[in-house]
């Protein structure tokens, strides 16, 4: 049986620690930069970047699906924020998640 190929679109997800949450990896990077002689480096925060291909649908549906993925698995809502971008969507980038 032949299945027509579904069009796919990317959702770009950026996950970072919430303000006030200690970022030990960021502090380690900051220390390493200082030891390499890089001056004038302020706070360093390290996060995650995830690209997910989703079946193409209206931007609001894709955003809702990506948000559910973040809340259910990809991000820890207690200590992390996430931001979703839908390249090519009329309102791209999508504003950060407000919790």
C-alpha positions in Angstrom: 0.0 0.0 0.0 1.4 3.4 -1.0 1.4 6.2 1.6 1.8 9.7 0.4 4.7 11.4 2.0 3.7 13.9 4.7 5.4 17.3 4.7 7.6 17.9 7.7 8.4 21.1 9.4 11.0 21.8 12.1 10.4 23.0 15.6 13.5 24.5 17.3 13.4 24.2 21.1 15.8 26.1 23.4 15.8 24.9 27.1 17.6 27.0 29.8 17.7 27.1 33.5 15.2 29.5 35.1 16.7 32.7 36.6 18.0 32.0 40.1 18.7 28.3 39.4 22.4 27.4 39.9 24.1 26.4 36.6 27.2 24.4 37.5 28.1 23.6 33.9 27.9 27.4 33.1 30.1 28.1 36.1 32.6 25.5 34.9 32.7 27.0 31.4 33.2 30.5 32.9 36.1 29.2 35.0 37.7 27.5 32.0 37.4 30.6 29.9 39.1 32.7 32.6 41.9 30.1 32.9 42.4 30.4 29.1 42.8 34.1 29.5 39.5 35.3 28.3 38.7 38.5 30.2 35.5 40.4 30.7 33.2 37.3 30.8 30.2 37.7 32.9 27.7 35.1 33.8 27.7 32.0 31.6 24.5 29.9 31.2 24.5 26.5 29.4 21.3 25.1 27.9 20.0 22.5 25.5 19.0 22.9 21.8 16.6 20.4 20.3 15.3 20.2 16.7 12.2 18.1 16.1 10.6 17.4 12.7 6.8 17.4 13.0 4.2 16.7 10.4 3.4 20.1 8.9 0.2 21.6 10.3 -0.9 25.1 11.2 1.7 26.9 13.4 -0.6 27.1 16.4 -1.0 23.3 16.3 2.7 22.7 15.9 3.5 25.0 18.8 1.0 23.3 21.0 2.4 19.8 20.2 6.0 21.1 20.8 4.9 22.7 24.1 3.3 19.4 25.3 6.6 17.6 24.4 8.5 20.1 26.5 6.2 19.9 29.5 5.9 16.1 29.4 9.5 15.1 28.6 12.1 17.5 27.3 12.2 20.2 30.0 11.9 20.1 33.8 9.3 22.8 34.4 10.5 23.2 38.1 14.0 24.5 37.1 13.9 25.1 33.3 12.2 27.4 30.8 11.8 26.7 27.2 11.3 28.7 24.0 10.0 27.3 20.7 10.7 28.7 17.3 8.9 27.6 14.1 11.1 28.7 11.2 9.0 29.9 8.3 5.8 30.4 10.5 4.2 33.8 10.1 4.8 34.7 13.7 8.3 33.1 14.1 10.0 33.2 16.5 7.5 32.1 19.1 7.7 34.0 22.4 9.2 32.3 25.5 7.0 30.1 27.5 5.4 32.1 30.4 4.8 29.9 33.5 
